[in-house]
Amino acid sequence: MRFYGLKSCDTCRKAQKALVAAGHPVEIVDVRSDGVTRADLQRFHAAFGDALLNTRSTTWRGLSEGERARDPIELLLDHPTLMKRPVIDAETLYLGWGKDVQAKLIG
């Protein structure tokens, strides 16, 4: 399973810990330091649409209206921390670490 998140994100750390404790092999991709490919972002956007953008983030609030209106893929390539986290690729894609995702991945 590939786990796309941030090392500094509390939710990502909790999710990683729970997945490892449940016996899942987790390959971690830090979106800031490792980056995310255009192909992966396109795949994530196709699955989640605009929900992929974290419009509550400090980064989003710091963008101008013109920046916010850009193509979401281009925006995420320039500002990977705008991606809602985590994105978990376990053959099926999951976004976030809500109770629904937890139930499917750790029971």
N, CA, C and O atoms as CSV, one atom per row, in Angstrom:
chain,resi,resn,atom,element,x,y,z
A,1,MET,N,N,0.849,-1.166,0.000
A,1,MET,CA,C,0.000,0.000,0.000
A,1,MET,C,C,0.898,1.234,0.000
A,1,MET,O,O,1.887,1.306,0.730
A,2,ARG,N,N,0.528,2.203,-0.837
A,2,ARG,CA,C,1.261,3.476,-0.866
A,2,ARG,C,C,0.451,4.509,-0.115
A,2,ARG,O,O,-0.765,4.610,-0.274
A,3,PHE,N,N,1.144,5.270,0.700
A,3,PHE,CA,C,0.525,6.246,1.588
A,3,PHE,C,C,1.104,7.615,1.256
A,3,PHE,O,O,2.292,7.858,1.471
A,4,TYR,N,N,0.273,8.508,0.735
A,4,TYR,CA,C,0.703,9.849,0.355
A,4,TYR,C,C,0.272,10.821,1.442
A,4,TYR,O,O,-0.922,10.983,1.696
A,5,GLY,N,N,1.237,11.467,2.083
A,5,GLY,CA,C,0.918,12.400,3.156
A,5,GLY,C,C,2.102,13.281,3.473
A,5,GLY,O,O,3.004,13.450,2.653
A,6,LEU,N,N,2.093,13.841,4.669
A,6,LEU,CA,C,3.186,14.678,5.151
A,6,LEU,C,C,3.716,14.108,6.462
A,6,LEU,O,O,2.948,13.666,7.316
A,7,LYS,N,N,5.031,14.125,6.609
A,7,LYS,CA,C,5.635,13.643,7.850
A,7,LYS,C,C,5.216,14.500,9.031
A,7,LYS,O,O,5.145,14.008,10.157
A,8,SER,N,N,4.936,15.786,8.789
A,8,SER,CA,C,4.598,16.711,9.865
A,8,SER,C,C,3.107,16.749,10.193
A,8,SER,O,O,2.698,17.505,11.074
A,9,CYS,N,N,2.290,15.955,9.511
A,9,CYS,CA,C,0.834,15.971,9.687
A,9,CYS,C,C,0.430,14.963,10.769
A,9,CYS,O,O,0.725,13.774,10.655
A,10,ASP,N,N,-0.244,15.446,11.816
A,10,ASP,CA,C,-0.670,14.563,12.909
A,10,ASP,C,C,-1.597,13.458,12.426
A,10,ASP,O,O,-1.455,12.304,12.833
A,11,THR,N,N,-2.545,13.804,11.561
A,11,THR,CA,C,-3.476,12.803,11.041
A,11,THR,C,C,-2.735,11.729,10.258
A,11,THR,O,O,-3.040,10.543,10.384
A,12,CYS,N,N,-1.773,12.135,9.457
A,12,CYS,CA,C,-0.985,11.169,8.672
A,12,CYS,C,C,-0.200,10.240,9.589
A,12,CYS,O,O,-0.134,9.035,9.345
A,13,ARG,N,N,0.392,10.793,10.639
A,13,ARG,CA,C,1.155,9.953,11.580
A,13,ARG,C,C,0.244,8.940,12.273
A,13,ARG,O,O,0.621,7.779,12.431
A,14,LYS,N,N,-0.956,9.369,12.690
A,14,LYS,CA,C,-1.907,8.451,13.329
A,14,LYS,C,C,-2.319,7.350,12.359
A,14,LYS,O,O,-2.368,6.175,12.724
A,15,ALA,N,N,-2.610,7.737,11.132
A,15,ALA,CA,C,-3.047,6.768,10.127
A,15,ALA,C,C,-1.943,5.755,9.843
A,15,ALA,O,O,-2.207,4.554,9.785
A,16,GLN,N,N,-0.702,6.227,9.664
A,16,GLN,CA,C,0.421,5.326,9.397
A,16,GLN,C,C,0.593,4.338,10.536
A,16,GLN,O,O,0.764,3.141,10.308
A,17,LYS,N,N,0.548,4.840,11.761
A,17,LYS,CA,C,0.729,3.983,12.931
A,17,LYS,C,C,-0.361,2.909,12.991
A,17,LYS,O,O,-0.068,1.745,13.262
A,18,ALA,N,N,-1.600,3.290,12.742
A,18,ALA,CA,C,-2.718,2.345,12.786
A,18,ALA,C,C,-2.604,1.308,11.674
A,18,ALA,O,O,-2.884,0.131,11.903
A,19,LEU,N,N,-2.203,1.717,10.489
A,19,LEU,CA,C,-2.065,0.781,9.366
A,19,LEU,C,C,-0.950,-0.228,9.627
A,19,LEU,O,O,-1.113,-1.420,9.365
A,20,VAL,N,N,0.168,0.244,10.135
A,20,VAL,CA,C,1.285,-0.658,10.447
A,20,VAL,C,C,0.878,-1.619,11.561
A,20,VAL,O,O,1.178,-2.811,11.489
A,21,ALA,N,N,0.199,-1.112,12.589
A,21,ALA,CA,C,-0.249,-1.970,13.696
A,21,ALA,C,C,-1.235,-3.026,13.219
A,21,ALA,O,O,-1.312,-4.113,13.793
A,22,ALA,N,N,-1.994,-2.708,12.164
A,22,ALA,CA,C,-2.948,-3.670,11.613
A,22,ALA,C,C,-2.284,-4.652,10.649
A,22,ALA,O,O,-2.951,-5.510,10.071
A,23,GLY,N,N,-0.965,-4.522,10.480
A,23,GLY,CA,C,-0.227,-5.475,9.662
A,23,GLY,C,C,-0.091,-5.119,8.193
A,23,GLY,O,O,0.327,-5.955,7.393
A,24,HIS,N,N,-0.436,-3.894,7.824
A,24,HIS,CA,C,-0.304,-3.480,6.421
A,24,HIS,C,C,1.124,-3.010,6.141
A,24,HIS,O,O,1.685,-2.232,6.913
A,25,PRO,N,N,1.710,-3.479,5.043
A,25,PRO,CA,C,3.005,-2.920,4.640
A,25,PRO,C,C,2.734,-1.549,4.024
A,25,PRO,O,O,1.973,-1.441,3.062
A,26,VAL,N,N,3.348,-0.512,4.567
A,26,VAL,CA,C,3.064,0.851,4.141
A,26,VAL,C,C,4.313,1.471,3.517
A,26,VAL,O,O,5.359,1.567,4.159
A,27,GLU,N,N,4.189,1.888,2.266
A,27,GLU,CA,C,5.247,2.646,1.592
A,27,GLU,C,C,4.831,4.107,1.653
A,27,GLU,O,O,3.823,4.497,1.063
A,28,ILE,N,N,5.605,4.913,2.365
A,28,ILE,CA,C,5.236,6.297,2.610
A,28,ILE,C,C,5.845,7.215,1.552
A,28,ILE,O,O,7.038,7.147,1.256
A,29,VAL,N,N,4.996,8.071,0.992
A,29,VAL,CA,C,5.428,9.096,0.045
A,29,VAL,C,C,5.107,10.443,0.694
A,29,VAL,O,O,3.939,10.796,0.854
A,30,ASP,N,N,6.144,11.189,1.065
A,30,ASP,CA,C,5.939,12.523,1.627
A,30,ASP,C,C,5.736,13.483,0.457
A,30,ASP,O,O,6.641,13.680,-0.354
A,31,VAL,N,N,4.549,14.076,0.372
A,31,VAL,CA,C,4.220,14.886,-0.796
A,31,VAL,C,C,5.101,16.125,-0.902
A,31,VAL,O,O,5.294,16.650,-1.998
A,32,ARG,N,N,5.635,16.597,0.211
A,32,ARG,CA,C,6.502,17.778,0.177
A,32,ARG,C,C,7.917,17.403,-0.259
A,32,ARG,O,O,8.456,18.011,-1.184
A,33,SER,N,N,8.521,16.420,0.388
A,33,SER,CA,C,9.917,16.100,0.089
A,33,SER,C,C,10.085,15.143,-1.091
A,33,SER,O,O,11.040,15.274,-1.856
A,34,ASP,N,N,9.175,14.187,-1.248
A,34,ASP,CA,C,9.276,13.217,-2.341
A,34,ASP,C,C,8.557,13.689,-3.598
A,34,ASP,O,O,8.939,13.329,-4.711
A,35,GLY,N,N,7.518,14.494,-3.417
A,35,GLY,CA,C,6.717,14.951,-4.547
A,35,GLY,C,C,5.711,13.897,-4.980
A,35,GLY,O,O,5.758,12.745,-4.549
A,36,VAL,N,N,4.807,14.324,-5.841
A,36,VAL,CA,C,3.785,13.444,-6.392
A,36,VAL,C,C,3.807,13.648,-7.898
A,36,VAL,O,O,3.866,14.782,-8.373
A,37,THR,N,N,3.760,12.568,-8.644
A,37,THR,CA,C,3.824,12.677,-10.106
A,37,THR,C,C,2.515,13.228,-10.665
A,37,THR,O,O,1.458,13.115,-10.043
A,38,ARG,N,N,2.606,13.812,-11.825
A,38,ARG,CA,C,1.418,14.309,-12.525
A,38,ARG,C,C,0.420,13.169,-12.740
A,38,ARG,O,O,-0.785,13.347,-12.566
A,39,ALA,N,N,0.940,11.993,-13.122
A,39,ALA,CA,C,0.065,10.840,-13.373
A,39,ALA,C,C,-0.703,10.457,-12.107
A,39,ALA,O,O,-1.900,10.177,-12.170
A,40,ASP,N,N,-0.022,10.442,-10.962
A,40,ASP,CA,C,-0.704,10.116,-9.712
A,40,ASP,C,C,-1.746,11.180,-9.373
A,40,ASP,O,O,-2.863,10.849,-8.978
A,41,LEU,N,N,-1.388,12.454,-9.526
A,41,LEU,CA,C,-2.345,13.518,-9.235
A,41,LEU,C,C,-3.563,13.434,-10.145
A,41,LEU,O,O,-4.687,13.674,-9.703
A,42,GLN,N,N,-3.350,13.098,-11.406
A,42,GLN,CA,C,-4.474,12.953,-12.329
A,42,GLN,C,C,-5.374,11.789,-11.902
A,42,GLN,O,O,-6.599,11.889,-11.963
A,43,ARG,N,N,-4.768,10.706,-11.477
A,43,ARG,CA,C,-5.512,9.541,-11.011
A,43,ARG,C,C,-6.318,9.889,-9.753
A,43,ARG,O,O,-7.485,9.516,-9.632
A,44,PHE,N,N,-5.684,10.606,-8.823
A,44,PHE,CA,C,-6.362,11.000,-7.585
A,44,PHE,C,C,-7.512,11.961,-7.893
A,44,PHE,O,O,-8.600,11.843,-7.329
A,45,HIS,N,N,-7.260,12.908,-8.792
A,45,HIS,CA,C,-8.298,13.888,-9.129
A,45,HIS,C,C,-9.471,13.205,-9.838
A,45,HIS,O,O,-10.626,13.572,-9.619
A,46,ALA,N,N,-9.182,12.228,-10.677
A,46,ALA,CA,C,-10.251,11.484,-11.352
A,46,ALA,C,C,-11.121,10.747,-10.324
A,46,ALA,O,O,-12.332,10.628,-10.506
A,47,ALA,N,N,-10.506,10.257,-9.255
A,47,ALA,CA,C,-11.246,9.510,-8.233
A,47,ALA,C,C,-12.000,10.423,-7.263
A,47,ALA,O,O,-13.113,10.097,-6.849
A,48,PHE,N,N,-11.405,11.562,-6.899
A,48,PHE,CA,C,-11.956,12.386,-5.828
A,48,PHE,C,C,-12.451,13.764,-6.263
A,48,PHE,O,O,-13.129,14.450,-5.498
A,49,GLY,N,N,-12.116,14.168,-7.484
A,49,GLY,CA,C,-12.535,15.489,-7.956
A,49,GLY,C,C,-11.938,16.597,-7.102
A,49,GLY,O,O,-10.810,16.490,-6.620
A,50,ASP,N,N,-12.711,17.663,-6.923
A,50,ASP,CA,C,-12.212,18.820,-6.180
A,50,ASP,C,C,-12.027,18.551,-4.686
A,50,ASP,O,O,-11.424,19.367,-3.989
A,51,ALA,N,N,-12.533,17.427,-4.184
A,51,ALA,CA,C,-12.306,17.066,-2.779
A,51,ALA,C,C,-10.816,16.835,-2.505
A,51,ALA,O,O,-10.382,16.848,-1.353
A,52,LEU,N,N,-10.044,16.626,-3.565
A,52,LEU,CA,C,-8.600,16.413,-3.416
A,52,LEU,C,C,-7.894,17.672,-2.913
A,52,LEU,O,O,-6.848,17.581,-2.271
A,53,LEU,N,N,-8.458,18.840,-3.201
A,53,LEU,CA,C,-7.861,20.106,-2.751
A,53,LEU,C,C,-8.311,20.421,-1.331
A,53,LEU,O,O,-9.505,20.410,-1.032
A,54,ASN,N,N,-7.356,20.699,-0.470
A,54,ASN,CA,C,-7.656,21.074,0.910
A,54,ASN,C,C,-7.857,22.585,0.954
A,54,ASN,O,O,-6.899,23.348,1.084
A,55,THR,N,N,-9.112,23.004,0.844
A,55,THR,CA,C,-9.414,24.434,0.790
A,55,THR,C,C,-9.493,25.062,2.183
A,55,THR,O,O,-9.826,26.240,2.310
A,56,ARG,N,N,-9.192,24.297,3.212
A,56,ARG,CA,C,-9.137,24.847,4.577
A,56,ARG,C,C,-7.702,25.083,5.032
A,56,ARG,O,O,-7.468,25.540,6.151
A,57,SER,N,N,-6.744,24.772,4.167
A,57,SER,CA,C,-5.342,24.857,4.568
A,57,SER,C,C,-4.822,26.293,4.569
A,57,SER,O,O,-5.382,27.179,3.924
A,58,THR,N,N,-3.747,26.490,5.303
A,58,THR,CA,C,-3.075,27.779,5.332
A,58,THR,C,C,-2.552,28.130,3.946
A,58,THR,O,O,-2.598,29.289,3.534
A,59,THR,N,N,-2.059,27.138,3.236
A,59,THR,CA,C,-1.551,27.375,1.880
A,59,THR,C,C,-2.662,27.915,0.983
A,59,THR,O,O,-2.453,28.880,0.247
A,60,TRP,N,N,-3.844,27.296,1.043
A,60,TRP,CA,C,-4.982,27.739,0.217
A,60,TRP,C,C,-5.361,29.176,0.543
A,60,TRP,O,O,-5.586,29.988,-0.355
A,61,ARG,N,N,-5.429,29.485,1.839
A,61,ARG,CA,C,-5.812,30.836,2.250
A,61,ARG,C,C,-4.815,31.881,1.788
A,61,ARG,O,O,-5.167,33.046,1.609
A,62,GLY,N,N,-3.569,31.465,1.593
A,62,GLY,CA,C,-2.535,32.393,1.143
A,62,GLY,C,C,-2.515,32.623,-0.362
A,62,GLY,O,O,-1.774,33.483,-0.839
A,63,LEU,N,N,-3.314,31.874,-1.121
A,63,LEU,CA,C,-3.337,32.014,-2.576
A,63,LEU,C,C,-4.274,33.132,-3.006
A,63,LEU,O,O,-5.288,33.392,-2.359
A,64,SER,N,N,-3.925,33.785,-4.101
A,64,SER,CA,C,-4.805,34.798,-4.680
A,64,SER,C,C,-5.973,34.100,-5.379
A,64,SER,O,O,-5.930,32.894,-5.622
A,65,GLU,N,N,-6.999,34.859,-5.694
A,65,GLU,CA,C,-8.146,34.301,-6.426
A,65,GLU,C,C,-7.697,33.728,-7.766
A,65,GLU,O,O,-8.195,32.693,-8.208
A,66,GLY,N,N,-6.752,34.410,-8.406
A,66,GLY,CA,C,-6.225,33.926,-9.683
A,66,GLY,C,C,-5.545,32.581,-9.549
A,66,GLY,O,O,-5.724,31.700,-10.390
A,67,GLU,N,N,-4.760,32.421,-8.486
A,67,GLU,CA,C,-4.093,31.138,-8.228
A,67,GLU,C,C,-5.125,30.047,-7.967
A,67,GLU,O,O,-5.007,28.938,-8.489
A,68,ARG,N,N,-6.129,30.358,-7.168
A,68,ARG,CA,C,-7.151,29.369,-6.820
A,68,ARG,C,C,-7.937,28.898,-8.043
A,68,ARG,O,O,-8.452,27.780,-8.064
A,69,ALA,N,N,-8.024,29.748,-9.050
A,69,ALA,CA,C,-8.792,29.421,-10.258
A,69,ALA,C,C,-8.009,28.550,-11.244
A,69,ALA,O,O,-8.568,28.095,-12.242
A,70,ARG,N,N,-6.734,28.316,-10.976
A,70,ARG,CA,C,-5.915,27.509,-11.873
A,70,ARG,C,C,-6.388,26.062,-11.912
A,70,ARG,O,O,-7.165,25.618,-11.067
A,71,ASP,N,N,-5.893,25.337,-12.923
A,71,ASP,CA,C,-6.169,23.909,-13.047
A,71,ASP,C,C,-5.703,23.211,-11.761
A,71,ASP,O,O,-4.576,23.436,-11.320
A,72,PRO,N,N,-6.548,22.374,-11.156
A,72,PRO,CA,C,-6.182,21.729,-9.888
A,72,PRO,C,C,-4.893,20.909,-9.951
A,72,PRO,O,O,-4.120,20.900,-8.993
A,73,ILE,N,N,-4.657,20.230,-11.057
A,73,ILE,CA,C,-3.433,19.415,-11.176
A,73,ILE,C,C,-2.201,20.316,-11.166
A,73,ILE,O,O,-1.227,20.035,-10.467
A,74,GLU,N,N,-2.248,21.397,-11.941
A,74,GLU,CA,C,-1.116,22.340,-11.981
A,74,GLU,C,C,-0.893,22.959,-10.602
A,74,GLU,O,O,0.244,23.120,-10.160
A,75,LEU,N,N,-1.981,23.300,-9.936
A,75,LEU,CA,C,-1.892,23.896,-8.604
A,75,LEU,C,C,-1.249,22.923,-7.615
A,75,LEU,O,O,-0.407,23.318,-6.808
A,76,LEU,N,N,-1.647,21.652,-7.679
A,76,LEU,CA,C,-1.076,20.643,-6.787
A,76,LEU,C,C,0.379,20.332,-7.123
A,76,LEU,O,O,1.161,20.006,-6.230
A,77,LEU,N,N,0.748,20.428,-8.383
A,77,LEU,CA,C,2.157,20.234,-8.738
A,77,LEU,C,C,3.017,21.348,-8.152
A,77,LEU,O,O,4.137,21.101,-7.705
A,78,ASP,N,N,2.496,22.571,-8.155
A,78,ASP,CA,C,3.239,23.705,-7.602
A,78,ASP,C,C,3.172,23.766,-6.077
A,78,ASP,O,O,4.115,24.222,-5.431
A,79,HIS,N,N,2.059,23.308,-5.503
A,79,HIS,CA,C,1.835,23.381,-4.052
A,79,HIS,C,C,1.316,22.027,-3.554
A,79,HIS,O,O,0.124,21.894,-3.278
A,80,PRO,N,N,2.191,21.023,-3.434
A,80,PRO,CA,C,1.726,19.673,-3.072
A,80,PRO,C,C,1.049,19.604,-1.705
A,80,PRO,O,O,0.272,18.684,-1.452
A,81,THR,N,N,1.330,20.554,-0.826
A,81,THR,CA,C,0.698,20.521,0.498
A,81,THR,C,C,-0.783,20.909,0.430
A,81,THR,O,O,-1.487,20.813,1.435
A,82,LEU,N,N,-1.259,21.340,-0.726
A,82,LEU,CA,C,-2.684,21.621,-0.905
A,82,LEU,C,C,-3.510,20.348,-1.026
A,82,LEU,O,O,-4.738,20.392,-0.945
A,83,MET,N,N,-2.842,19.217,-1.219
A,83,MET,CA,C,-3.556,17.952,-1.369
A,83,MET,C,C,-4.127,17.534,-0.020
A,83,MET,O,O,-3.424,17.534,0.991
A,84,LYS,N,N,-5.407,17.177,-0.018
A,84,LYS,CA,C,-5.998,16.636,1.205
A,84,LYS,C,C,-5.288,15.324,1.510
A,84,LYS,O,O,-4.980,14.547,0.606
A,85,ARG,N,N,-5.034,15.086,2.793
A,85,ARG,CA,C,-4.232,13.943,3.181
A,85,ARG,C,C,-4.934,13.110,4.246
A,85,ARG,O,O,-5.814,13.584,4.965
A,86,PRO,N,N,-4.521,11.878,4.318
A,86,PRO,CA,C,-3.685,11.155,3.362
A,86,PRO,C,C,-4.496,10.643,2.177
A,86,PRO,O,O,-5.722,10.535,2.226
A,87,VAL,N,N,-3.763,10.334,1.114
A,87,VAL,CA,C,-4.324,9.545,0.019
A,87,VAL,C,C,-3.680,8.178,0.170
A,87,VAL,O,O,-2.455,8.061,0.204
A,88,ILE,N,N,-4.495,7.160,0.261
A,88,ILE,CA,C,-3.996,5.799,0.466
A,88,ILE,C,C,-4.368,4.972,-0.756
A,88,ILE,O,O,-5.537,4.861,-1.125
A,89,ASP,N,N,-3.343,4.397,-1.370
A,89,ASP,CA,C,-3.537,3.560,-2.547
A,89,ASP,C,C,-3.349,2.107,-2.123
A,89,ASP,O,O,-2.230,1.608,-2.001
A,90,ALA,N,N,-4.479,1.450,-1.905
A,90,ALA,CA,C,-4.473,0.038,-1.510
A,90,ALA,C,C,-5.289,-0.730,-2.543
A,90,ALA,O,O,-6.254,-1.416,-2.204
A,91,GLU,N,N,-4.892,-0.606,-3.803
A,91,GLU,CA,C,-5.622,-1.087,-4.973
A,91,GLU,C,C,-6.876,-0.246,-5.192
A,91,GLU,O,O,-7.213,0.064,-6.334
A,92,THR,N,N,-7.564,0.125,-4.130
A,92,THR,CA,C,-8.629,1.115,-4.158
A,92,THR,C,C,-8.035,2.381,-3.562
A,92,THR,O,O,-7.203,2.306,-2.657
A,93,LEU,N,N,-8.451,3.542,-4.054
A,93,LEU,CA,C,-7.960,4.803,-3.507
A,93,LEU,C,C,-8.863,5.284,-2.380
A,93,LEU,O,O,-10.089,5.217,-2.478
A,94,TYR,N,N,-8.247,5.768,-1.313
A,94,TYR,CA,C,-8.969,6.326,-0.172
A,94,TYR,C,C,-8.428,7.719,0.099
A,94,TYR,O,O,-7.230,7.970,-0.033
A,95,LEU,N,N,-9.330,8.630,0.483
A,95,LEU,CA,C,-8.942,10.004,0.780
A,95,LEU,C,C,-9.295,10.325,2.218
A,95,LEU,O,O,-10.434,10.136,2.647
A,96,GLY,N,N,-8.308,10.814,2.963
A,96,GLY,CA,C,-8.525,11.186,4.351
A,96,GLY,C,C,-8.414,9.994,5.282
A,96,GLY,O,O,-8.103,8.879,4.862
A,97,TRP,N,N,-8.676,10.252,6.562
A,97,TRP,CA,C,-8.588,9.202,7.577
A,97,TRP,C,C,-9.837,9.246,8.461
A,97,TRP,O,O,-9.750,9.227,9.689
A,98,GLY,N,N,-10.984,9.306,7.816
A,98,GLY,CA,C,-12.253,9.296,8.531
A,98,GLY,C,C,-12.601,7.893,8.984
A,98,GLY,O,O,-11.920,6.926,8.644
A,99,LYS,N,N,-13.663,7.798,9.752
A,99,LYS,CA,C,-14.088,6.492,10.274
A,99,LYS,C,C,-14.416,5.508,9.162
A,99,LYS,O,O,-14.198,4.307,9.315
A,100,ASP,N,N,-14.940,6.007,8.038
A,100,ASP,CA,C,-15.251,5.116,6.913
A,100,ASP,C,C,-13.993,4.475,6.348
A,100,ASP,O,O,-13.983,3.277,6.061
A,101,VAL,N,N,-12.934,5.257,6.185
A,101,VAL,CA,C,-11.660,4.732,5.668
A,101,VAL,C,C,-11.037,3.781,6.685
A,101,VAL,O,O,-10.534,2.718,6.322
A,102,GLN,N,N,-11.073,4.165,7.952
A,102,GLN,CA,C,-10.511,3.318,9.000
A,102,GLN,C,C,-11.224,1.965,9.033
A,102,GLN,O,O,-10.574,0.928,9.170
A,103,ALA,N,N,-12.544,1.965,8.911
A,103,ALA,CA,C,-13.315,0.724,8.946
A,103,ALA,C,C,-12.929,-0.201,7.804
A,103,ALA,O,O,-12.856,-1.416,7.987
A,104,LYS,N,N,-12.682,0.359,6.636
A,104,LYS,CA,C,-12.333,-0.466,5.474
A,104,LYS,C,C,-10.913,-1.014,5.549
A,104,LYS,O,O,-10.644,-2.122,5.085
A,105,LEU,N,N,-10.000,-0.229,6.139
A,105,LEU,CA,C,-8.600,-0.630,6.092
A,105,LEU,C,C,-8.103,-1.325,7.363
A,105,LEU,O,O,-7.173,-2.128,7.300
A,106,ILE,N,N,-8.706,-1.030,8.502
A,106,ILE,CA,C,-8.227,-1.686,9.728
A,106,ILE,C,C,-9.342,-2.396,10.487
A,106,ILE,O,O,-9.090,-3.021,11.517
A,107,GLY,N,N,-10.566,-2.306,9.988
A,107,GLY,CA,C,-11.673,-3.051,10.584
A,107,GLY,C,C,-12.295,-2.430,11.793
A,107,GLY,O,O,-13.234,-2.989,12.360
